[in-house]
Amino acid sequence: MMEKSRAAELDALFAAAAEARRNAHAPYSHFAVGAAVSSASGRIYTGCNVENAAYPSGSCAEQGAIAAMVVAGERQIADIAILGDAPHPVMPCGACRQRILEFADTRTQIHAGNMAGLRLSLRMEELLPHGFGRDSLP
């Protein structure tokens, strides 16, 4: 059996993020976001943003996808895709950059996208240079 191409893997990751985005609960911002994490094992975990009336105490799509990965017993993000409807690729917020860093390594790729098909891929150190991670602690 032939291994999936990198482009096909990213298409599958963005398709999973798009599916998760359809379930977003964003009645206040009206900005639905979906995220999909591919773990080191190759499994895909998804999340969507969930807002509530005590805005901004909801949760981000990336937070949900990472939590699903952790609940399944995994601790390594290989790739993460974030998808929303904006004129440019949707980037993770500052808090989610820190969440991603917790489960990333130098090979982790962050893929930001929008509904028009624009995509931008970055390594963790490009997204959060000089981040405060596990290497920062004794």
Backbone as CSV, one residue per row, in Angstrom:
resi,resn,N_x,N_y,N_z,CA_x,CA_y,CA_z,C_x,C_y,C_z
1,MET,0.837,-1.181,0.000,0.000,0.000,0.000,0.881,1.243,0.000
2,MET,0.542,2.213,-0.829,1.337,3.420,-0.950,1.022,4.395,0.184
3,GLU,2.068,4.998,0.746,1.901,5.978,1.821,1.277,7.254,1.269
4,LYS,0.403,7.873,2.077,-0.235,9.127,1.673,0.813,10.196,1.421
5,SER,0.596,10.999,0.407,1.495,12.118,0.148,1.279,13.188,1.211
6,ARG,2.273,14.038,1.371,2.180,15.118,2.359,0.993,16.021,2.044
7,ALA,0.771,16.322,0.772,-0.357,17.177,0.378,-1.680,16.527,0.761
8,ALA,-1.799,15.213,0.565,-3.026,14.501,0.931,-3.222,14.497,2.444
9,GLU,-2.130,14.368,3.195,-2.222,14.415,4.659,-2.739,15.772,5.123
10,LEU,-2.210,16.858,4.531,-2.656,18.200,4.908,-4.096,18.447,4.482
11,ASP,-4.477,17.941,3.306,-5.873,18.065,2.868,-6.803,17.367,3.854
12,ALA,-6.412,16.193,4.331,-7.227,15.455,5.299,-7.303,16.205,6.624
13,LEU,-6.207,16.817,7.033,-6.193,17.578,8.279,-7.104,18.800,8.176
14,PHE,-7.043,19.525,7.054,-7.921,20.680,6.868,-9.381,20.255,6.707
15,ALA,-9.629,19.103,6.080,-11.006,18.597,5.964,-11.570,18.292,7.350
16,ALA,-10.753,17.720,8.224,-11.199,17.440,9.591,-11.462,18.747,10.347
17,ALA,-10.614,19.753,10.138,-10.828,21.057,10.781,-12.114,21.703,10.260
18,ALA,-12.388,21.565,8.974,-13.614,22.134,8.387,-14.852,21.457,8.966
19,GLU,-14.782,20.147,9.135,-15.902,19.409,9.723,-16.137,19.859,11.162
20,ALA,-15.060,20.011,11.931,-15.187,20.480,13.318,-15.754,21.896,13.352
21,ARG,-15.327,22.739,12.422,-15.781,24.129,12.367,-17.297,24.216,12.220
22,ARG,-17.884,23.267,11.515,-19.339,23.264,11.316,-20.099,23.149,12.642
23,ASN,-19.436,22.612,13.654,-20.074,22.444,14.959,-19.710,23.542,15.955
24,ALA,-18.988,24.559,15.516,-18.587,25.639,16.423,-19.812,26.322,17.017
25,HIS,-19.654,26.783,18.238,-20.715,27.520,18.936,-20.172,28.937,19.130
26,ALA,-20.500,29.832,18.189,-19.958,31.191,18.193,-21.076,32.228,18.052
27,PRO,-22.071,32.226,18.967,-23.204,33.133,18.834,-22.865,34.598,19.127
28,TYR,-21.706,34.870,19.706,-21.354,36.243,20.077,-20.403,36.865,19.056
29,SER,-19.325,36.181,18.730,-18.368,36.721,17.752,-18.776,36.390,16.319
30,HIS,-19.561,35.340,16.145,-19.932,34.838,14.815,-18.695,34.451,14.006
31,PHE,-17.632,34.064,14.695,-16.376,33.673,14.051,-16.092,32.215,14.400
32,ALA,-16.605,31.316,13.570,-16.448,29.878,13.795,-15.047,29.439,13.380
33,VAL,-14.427,28.654,14.256,-13.077,28.138,13.993,-13.075,26.642,14.246
34,GLY,-12.375,25.924,13.380,-12.160,24.498,13.574,-10.667,24.229,13.610
35,ALA,-10.273,23.213,14.347,-8.861,22.819,14.415,-8.780,21.306,14.358
36,ALA,-7.680,20.836,13.809,-7.412,19.402,13.771,-5.944,19.178,14.080
37,VAL,-5.688,18.274,15.009,-4.333,17.910,15.415,-4.035,16.522,14.877
38,SER,-2.893,16.392,14.237,-2.380,15.077,13.870,-1.299,14.749,14.894
39,SER,-1.468,13.636,15.579,-0.521,13.251,16.626,0.642,12.472,16.026
40,ALA,1.603,12.153,16.867,2.761,11.381,16.422,2.346,10.008,15.887
41,SER,1.227,9.468,16.386,0.754,8.163,15.923,0.026,8.254,14.582
42,GLY,-0.287,9.487,14.149,-1.018,9.681,12.900,-2.511,9.855,13.077
43,ARG,-3.018,9.668,14.303,-4.445,9.882,14.552,-4.760,11.369,14.495
44,ILE,-5.982,11.679,14.101,-6.427,13.066,14.010,-7.473,13.324,15.084
45,TYR,-7.292,14.432,15.803,-8.211,14.879,16.853,-8.705,16.271,16.480
46,THR,-9.979,16.536,16.713,-10.546,17.813,16.293,-11.138,18.597,17.450
47,GLY,-11.334,19.884,17.196,-11.971,20.763,18.159,-12.569,21.961,17.444
48,CYS,-13.499,22.627,18.094,-14.094,23.854,17.557,-14.192,24.863,18.691
49,ASN,-14.325,26.133,18.326,-14.470,27.125,19.386,-15.873,27.034,19.983
50,VAL,-15.926,27.280,21.292,-17.180,27.222,22.043,-17.241,28.481,22.904
51,GLU,-18.119,29.405,22.535,-18.274,30.653,23.272,-19.398,30.509,24.294
52,ASN,-19.412,31.422,25.257,-20.545,31.498,26.173,-20.798,32.953,26.530
53,ALA,-21.895,33.208,27.213,-22.311,34.575,27.509,-21.308,35.311,28.389
54,ALA,-20.505,34.602,29.147,-19.472,35.234,29.967,-18.220,35.436,29.127
55,TYR,-18.436,35.946,27.922,-17.378,36.177,26.952,-16.230,36.941,27.602
56,PRO,-14.997,36.583,27.513,-14.401,35.596,26.617,-14.016,34.286,27.301
57,SER,-14.815,33.768,28.189,-14.407,32.568,28.914,-14.734,31.270,28.193
58,GLY,-14.971,31.327,26.912,-15.186,30.120,26.122,-13.872,29.403,25.872
59,SER,-13.876,28.508,24.908,-12.648,27.789,24.582,-12.378,27.842,23.086
60,CYS,-11.104,27.823,22.768,-10.651,27.888,21.372,-10.688,26.503,20.733
61,ALA,-10.758,26.482,19.421,-10.766,25.223,18.675,-9.504,24.408,18.936
62,GLU,-8.355,25.078,18.961,-7.087,24.390,19.199,-7.079,23.743,20.574
63,GLN,-7.635,24.442,21.556,-7.714,23.928,22.923,-8.508,22.622,22.942
64,GLY,-9.627,22.590,22.233,-10.447,21.381,22.193,-9.750,20.221,21.508
65,ALA,-9.071,20.487,20.406,-8.374,19.424,19.672,-7.217,18.853,20.497
66,ILE,-6.470,19.742,21.149,-5.360,19.287,21.990,-5.892,18.483,23.171
67,ALA,-6.977,18.938,23.790,-7.563,18.201,24.911,-8.007,16.810,24.470
68,ALA,-8.608,16.699,23.283,-9.038,15.381,22.787,-7.833,14.460,22.603
69,MET,-6.723,15.007,22.104,-5.503,14.222,21.930,-4.994,13.729,23.284
70,VAL,-4.988,14.597,24.278,-4.498,14.238,25.606,-5.413,13.201,26.255
71,VAL,-6.724,13.366,26.113,-7.672,12.387,26.666,-7.413,11.001,26.075
72,ALA,-7.004,10.952,24.814,-6.721,9.672,24.165,-5.365,9.098,24.578
73,GLY,-4.619,9.841,25.407,-3.348,9.330,25.910,-2.134,9.726,25.096
74,GLU,-2.307,10.635,24.158,-1.176,11.062,23.331,-0.647,12.402,23.827
75,ARG,0.632,12.665,23.539,1.274,13.868,24.063,2.139,14.591,23.023
76,GLN,2.055,14.229,21.745,2.923,14.833,20.740,2.119,15.285,19.526
77,ILE,2.157,16.595,19.247,1.533,17.133,18.031,2.538,17.045,16.895
78,ALA,2.152,16.385,15.815,2.968,16.385,14.601,2.603,17.605,13.758
79,ASP,1.302,17.798,13.546,0.780,18.921,12.766,-0.512,19.391,13.406
80,ILE,-0.811,20.673,13.217,-2.107,21.204,13.628,-2.585,22.152,12.537
81,ALA,-3.858,22.023,12.176,-4.477,22.914,11.193,-5.550,23.731,11.899
82,ILE,-5.565,25.025,11.611,-6.562,25.944,12.163,-7.273,26.575,10.978
83,LEU,-8.614,26.600,11.004,-9.392,27.052,9.860,-10.540,27.947,10.294
84,GLY,-10.655,29.088,9.634,-11.751,30.007,9.892,-12.055,30.822,8.650
85,ASP,-13.125,31.597,8.700,-13.548,32.406,7.560,-13.023,33.830,7.737
86,ALA,-11.881,34.102,7.154,-11.231,35.412,7.235,-10.533,35.664,5.901
87,PRO,-10.138,36.900,5.630,-9.453,37.177,4.370,-8.044,36.587,4.305
88,HIS,-7.509,36.171,5.440,-6.153,35.634,5.516,-6.198,34.325,6.307
89,PRO,-5.140,33.525,6.257,-5.124,32.311,7.069,-5.288,32.655,8.554
90,VAL,-6.107,31.883,9.259,-6.420,32.140,10.665,-5.327,31.536,11.546
91,MET,-4.690,32.412,12.313,-3.591,32.017,13.195,-4.109,31.747,14.605
92,PRO,-3.413,30.907,15.366,-3.826,30.674,16.751,-3.567,31.914,17.614
93,CYS,-4.401,32.119,18.619,-4.216,33.228,19.560,-2.965,32.955,20.410
94,GLY,-2.593,33.923,21.205,-1.410,33.775,22.048,-1.508,32.613,23.020
95,ALA,-2.661,32.456,23.665,-2.830,31.356,24.616,-2.715,30.006,23.909
96,CYS,-3.257,29.903,22.705,-3.176,28.636,21.976,-1.767,28.372,21.451
97,ARG,-1.031,29.419,21.145,0.377,29.222,20.762,1.114,28.552,21.921
98,GLN,0.832,28.996,23.138,1.455,28.387,24.315,0.963,26.945,24.486
99,ARG,-0.328,26.704,24.274,-0.863,25.340,24.387,-0.200,24.411,23.371
100,ILE,-0.044,24.884,22.149,0.597,24.076,21.105,2.038,23.781,21.483
101,LEU,2.751,24.799,21.976,4.159,24.632,22.354,4.332,23.510,23.368
102,GLU,3.390,23.363,24.281,3.479,22.339,25.316,3.595,20.932,24.732
103,PHE,3.026,20.716,23.548,2.994,19.380,22.941,3.732,19.325,21.601
104,ALA,4.576,20.317,21.346,5.288,20.414,20.075,6.759,20.062,20.238
105,ASP,7.403,19.810,19.127,8.857,19.728,19.089,9.325,20.472,17.834
106,THR,10.578,20.362,17.497,11.120,21.139,16.378,10.534,20.736,15.027
107,ARG,9.921,19.567,14.945,9.310,19.116,13.678,7.848,19.510,13.548
108,THR,7.225,19.954,14.627,5.808,20.299,14.609,5.535,21.425,13.625
109,GLN,4.502,21.238,12.807,4.090,22.244,11.836,2.714,22.777,12.211
110,ILE,2.564,24.088,12.118,1.288,24.755,12.355,0.797,25.243,11.011
111,HIS,-0.410,24.822,10.624,-0.973,25.158,9.313,-2.215,26.016,9.535
112,ALA,-2.146,27.263,9.097,-3.267,28.190,9.227,-3.957,28.273,7.872
113,GLY,-5.294,28.318,7.884,-6.022,28.375,6.626,-7.273,29.215,6.729
114,ASN,-7.826,29.516,5.567,-9.124,30.201,5.532,-10.047,29.436,4.591
115,MET,-11.299,29.858,4.525,-12.297,29.134,3.747,-12.083,29.267,2.242
116,ALA,-11.297,30.248,1.815,-11.002,30.425,0.386,-9.862,29.522,-0.072
117,GLY,-9.277,28.775,0.858,-8.211,27.847,0.488,-6.803,28.364,0.693
118,LEU,-6.659,29.582,1.213,-5.311,30.084,1.501,-4.750,29.321,2.687
119,ARG,-3.478,28.964,2.600,-2.821,28.239,3.678,-1.434,28.814,3.927
120,LEU,-1.034,28.777,5.176,0.299,29.197,5.583,0.800,28.177,6.587
121,SER,1.992,27.639,6.350,2.571,26.642,7.253,3.824,27.203,7.909
122,LEU,3.906,27.018,9.227,5.033,27.520,10.009,5.527,26.440,10.962
123,ARG,6.798,26.499,11.303,7.325,25.662,12.383,7.022,26.361,13.702
124,MET,7.047,25.613,14.786,6.710,26.163,16.099,7.561,27.376,16.438
125,GLU,8.870,27.299,16.188,9.734,28.420,16.556,9.490,29.666,15.711
126,GLU,8.865,29.506,14.543,8.467,30.678,13.753,7.196,31.302,14.323
127,LEU,6.315,30.459,14.822,5.048,30.932,15.382,5.239,31.582,16.751
128,LEU,6.123,30.993,17.562,6.341,31.489,18.917,7.838,31.459,19.227
129,PRO,8.580,32.436,18.661,10.022,32.444,18.939,10.275,32.724,20.412
130,HIS,11.279,32.089,20.950,11.676,32.285,22.344,10.530,31.955,23.305
131,GLY,9.743,30.946,22.950,8.603,30.556,23.778,9.034,29.995,25.125
132,PHE,8.146,30.103,26.103,8.380,29.561,27.438,7.811,28.155,27.467
133,GLY,8.679,27.169,27.346,8.260,25.777,27.311,8.955,24.947,28.371
134,ARG,8.868,23.644,28.232,9.451,22.745,29.241,10.951,22.928,29.377
135,ASP,11.641,23.375,28.304,13.081,23.622,28.381,13.417,24.855,29.218
136,SER,12.396,25.688,29.492,12.613,26.898,30.293,12.628,26.604,31.785
137,LEU,12.175,25.417,32.160,12.086,25.053,33.589,13.227,24.125,33.969
138,PRO,13.690,24.222,35.225,14.785,23.346,35.659,14.354,21.894,35.733
